[in-house]
């Protein structure tokens, strides 16, 4: 049986959810009730051929919103520029809380995956202004460091990749002159004739790694090379927190997946999944091949943190709400991506959790905007509370496997 969160957990989630209005949400999305039926309740899954990107926070709006949050919180929320993209856009961190347990959350590393940005703005607003006992407990026990938009260059184009020419990489690293391009660098992306990286492959567990020509082009299963300013900035934020606190307890990576996947098993069998969760994809036997070089890897810890997310979402909305259609992300035993940030940071001892939210803005338009933002927000808030109370340390990581999948375990 899946472990249940404590009454204190439910009280905090409820308290945080009470301030759910996120800056930038449309009135329709913000007012959507938690138990509303999904727009495709007849079982179909309608998508848009023409991308629609209205209603999502832009980079300029993010700067405005973070500046306002810092001011209205009286300094409780601390906003900094951690770095810049290749095109010069700021990469922001927003820090709130003074606890010894550290949670780092990044969003929009793929530029067209944006619910996490909206969810983090709502969380920061509540934690920055709330004064109820549950919020105070979270602030006293957890330090949250949010990076709400880590690929704004790609975001401005509504595409997955960032925007970096290979010649610019060689200028940054002259030793790569004549080396083949990294396998995750493309000359075009999402129909846009500009080069760039899939940033979620540009990480390395060696946090001091310097790109070497003999390592290129690399392989999808292996580590990345920190070739982009965005991935280097994320790494530097992580390293700074590890130096300050001794360790980073957990890293959450907020993403999107396909729009029409259906749960297999569980209380919402056959319904469209709202969010799937995952622990690091490091190959067979829970990444056993990495343990000699990276003994801090703890896959069970990552599963406990993911389970805390699932428990909190389901307890907040009930098992039949579309907001609580939670499952496990695609993870056959042999799946291996050491170049993802969640893998690199897990190899350094952090629990890491992947959120994959249903669809993207150009898949589903505005109809699911508010519902999916709220699901992500509740999941992150549930994890904050489980860390604040210590409940995340008591869960059974194996119970994560009781969450339903969406058909992949039975696929040939």
N, C-alpha and C positions, 0 to 999 in steps of 0.2 A: 504494500500500500504506500502511496506517495506521502511523504512527510508533509504535515501541515504547518503553516507559520503560526506564530503566537498571537494572542489578542493584541499585544503591543504592536506587532507588525500590521495587523489589520487597522488599528487605530491610526497609525502613521499614514498608511496608504490612503485611508479615507480623508485624513486631514489634508494631505498634499493634493489629493484629487479635487478637493473643494476649491482650490485656486487654479483650476485647469485651464482657464482662458490663456492662450498663448499669443504673444504679440505677433501680428501678421495673419492670424487665422481669419477667414471670412466669417461673417455672422452666422451663416448657415452651418458651416463646419463646426464652429465653436458651440453651437446650440444643440448639436446632435446628441440625443440621449444615449446613455451607455448601453441600453438594452434594445436600441433600434435594430430592426431587421436590415441586413445588408441590401444594397441597391439591386443585387442580382438574386433576390430571394427565390426566383423561379428556377434557379439551377443553372442558368446560362452565365457566361462570363463575357461581358461586353468590353471591348478595348477600343482605343482610338487609334486610327492610322495617322492622324495629324497631331503631332505633339502639342500639348497644351501645358503652359508653364505659369499661368497666372495664379496668384495666391500663395506662392512660396517665397520665403525670405531671400532677398538678394544679398550680395556681399555688402553693398552700401547700406541696406537696411539693417544688416547684422551689426555693423559698426554703430549705427544710431541706437539700436536696441541695447547693445552691451554698454554703451556709454550711459544711457539712461538707467540701466539696472545698477551700475556701479554708483551712480549719484543717488538714486532713491533708496538704495540699501544702506546708505551712510558709510560706505566702504566695506560692508560685510562681504560683498562680491568684489573681488579684485580682478580687474581686467588688464591683460598685458598683451603686447605684440611679441609673439615668440619667434617669428621669422617672416619671410616673404616668399611669394611664389616667383617663378621665372618671369612672369609678367608684372611683378611688383606689388601684387595684392597682399595685404596683411593676413597673417595666420594668427588668430587670437586664441588665448587661453582665458578662461574665467574660473576663478578659484573661490570656493566658499566652504566654510567649516574649519575647525581647528583640531579635529581628532587625529589620533595616531594611526588610524586605518585609512589607507589611501586608495581612492577609486579614480581612475583616469578613464574618461569616456571621449571617444572621437566619433565624429559624424561626417558624412558626405565625402569620404575619401574617393568614392565614385560620384562624379559631379551631378548625376541625375538621380541620386538617391537621397531624398531630402527630409523625410519625416523626422529623422533624428535631430536635425537642426531645430525644428519647431518644438519638439519635445524638450530638448535641453533648455531652450529659452524659457519655457514654462516652469521647469524645475528650478532654474536659477532664480526666477522671479519669486517663487514661493519661499525657497530657502533664504533668499535675500531679505524678505520682509516679514516672514512668519514669526510669531512669538508664542505659539502654543507649545505645551510640554513635549509633544512628539517631535516637532521641528527642532526644538532646542536640544533634544537628545541626539538627533542626527548631527547637528552642528558640533556638538561636544565630542562626538565619538568618531566622526568620519571627516576626512578632507576630500572634497570632490574637486577635481580639476577637469573641466570640460573644454574640449576643442570642437566647437559647434560646426565648423566648416573648414575642412582641411584640404579641399580641392576647389577653391573658388574659381580658378581659371576654367576648369572643366564645367563648373556649375553655371558660369555665364553663358556657355554654349549648350547647356542641357545635354551633356554627354558624359560618358563614363571616365574617359582618360583626361589627364591634364594636357597642357600645351607646352611641349619642349621639343626643339629640333635636335637631332643627334649631334650636329655640329656644335651646338651650345654645350652639350655634355662633354665633348672633346676639349672645348675651350676651358671648361672647369677642371677637367682631368686630362692634361696633355699626354699622359702615359697611355691613354686609350687610342691615340691616333693610329689608324690602320687596323684596329681590332673590330671584329664584327659587332653589330648592334646587339644589345641585350634582347633576349627572346620576347620580352614583354614590352618592348618599344615598337610602336606601329606608326606608319606614315600617314594613316588616316584613321578616323574613328567615328562611328555612329553617323556615317554619311557626310562627315565634315572633313574637308581636305586640309587638315592640319595635323602635324605629328604630335605624339605624346606617349606617356607611359600609363599602363595599368598600375597605379600607385600601390595597390594592394598586393603586389609581387615584389616590391622594392625594399624588402627588409631582410636583415641578417641578424642572427642571434649574437654574433660577434659585434658588439655595439661600438667597437673601435675600428671596424672594417674600413679599409680604403680600397676603392676599385682597382683591380689588377687586370691587365689585358688577357692574361692566360685563363682567367675565369669566365670570359665571355665566349659565346652568347649565353651560357648557362642553360638550365633545364627547368621545366615547370615544377619538378619535385624539389629542387634545391633552393638554397638561399638566394636572395636578391643582393643588390650591390649598392644601395643608397645613392642612386644616380640623380635623384630629384630633390629639390629644395624642400618640398613638402614632407617627404619621408624622413629626411634628415632632421627636420624640425620636430616631427613627432618623436623620433628617437631621442633628440636632445631634451625634450620635455620629460620623457620617461627617465632618462639618465639623471636629470636634475632632481626629480622627485626621489629616486632611489638613493641618491647621495644625501638628500636632506633627511629622509625618514628611515633609511636603512634598507627599505624594500617598498615596492609598490604592490599592495595586496591584490589588486585586480585591475584589469583593463577590459573595457567593453568597446566593441566595434559595431557601429550601427549601419546596417545595409538594407538592401531590397532584393527580392527574388522575383520569380515569375508570377503572373497575375492569376492563374487559374488552377493551381494545385489543390487537390482535395485530400483531407485527412483520411487515413486508413486506420480504423479502430478508434477507441476512446468514445467519450460521450457525444462528440460531434462527428462521428463517422460519416464520410461523404460530403461534409460541408467544406467550403473553401477555407484553407488555412489563413490565419491573420498574421501570425509571426512564428517563425521557426528559430530554434536556438541550437547552438553547437559549442563543442569544446575543440581544442586545436587538432587539425588534421595532420598527424605526424606518422602515418603509416601503421604497419601491423604491430600487434601486441602493445598498443598504447604508446607507441613511439619508443619501444625498447632500444632500438638502434642508436638513439640519441643519448641515452642515460650515462654512458661512460664519459662523454665530453660535457654533458649538461645535466649533472645530477640533481639540480633543483627542479627539474620538470615534475609536475604533480598533476596528472590528468584527472584524478579523482577530485582534486580541489576545484578545477574548472567545472566539472560536472555539478558539484555542490552549488557553486555560484549560479550556474544556469538553472538549476532546479529551484533556487530561491526566486528567480525571476518568474518561472512558470507558476509556482505556487501562489505568488502574490497576485499575478494577473487573474488566475482562476478564482481565487478567493474574493477578489474585489468585485468581479462581475458575474460570478456564477458559471457553472460549467456549460450552460447553453447559450450564453451571450456570444455574438460574433466577435466581440473584443477578446474573448477568452479561447478562441480557436487556436490553441498553442500546440506545437509539435516539435519534433527533432529535425534538424536540417540534414540534408544528404550527407551521409558519413559512413560509407562502407569501410571495412577494416583497413583496406589497402590505400585509402585516400591520403595523399601526402602533399602538403604545400608548405615547405619550410620557409618560403619567402614572404608569407603573409605576416603582417604585424602581430596578429594574435599568436602565431606560432613562435616568432622570435622572442616575444616578451614572456611567453610561457616557458620557454627554454631557460630564461633568466629567473624563473621562480615565481612569476605572477600567475594567478588564476586569470584566465581570459574567457570571455563570453562573446559569441557572435549572435547578433540579432539579424534575421533576414525577414523583412516586412513584405507583405504581399504587394506585388506590382510596383510600378513607377508612375510618376506623374503623367508621362506620355502614354502609359497603358490605360489608366483608369480615370484620368481627369480629376475633378474636384469631389466626386461623389463619396469617395472613401477617405478623403483628406482628414477630416476631424476624427473619425473612428480610429484610423491607424496611428495617427499622432498620439491619441490618448492611450492606445495599447502600449506603444513604446514608452511613453512617459510613466505609466503605471509600472511597467517592468523595471525600469531603472530605479524608480522610487522604492519599489519592493526590495531591490538589491541593497540600496542604501540603508534601509531599515534593518534588513537581515545582518548587515555588517555592524550597524550601530548596536544592536542587541546581542551580537555574537551568535545569533541563531544559525547563520550560514555555516558555522563550524560544527554544528551538531547534526546536519542533514546527512543522509545516506546517499553518496554519489551514485550508487548503482540504481537508485530509484529514478534517475534521469532516463534510464532505458525503458521505463514504463510509459513515458510520454509517447503518443502515437507518431508514426511517420506519415509521409504522404505518398505511399506506394513504392518507394524505392527499395525497401527491404525484400519485397517479393518480386522485383523486376529481374528479368533474365540478364 
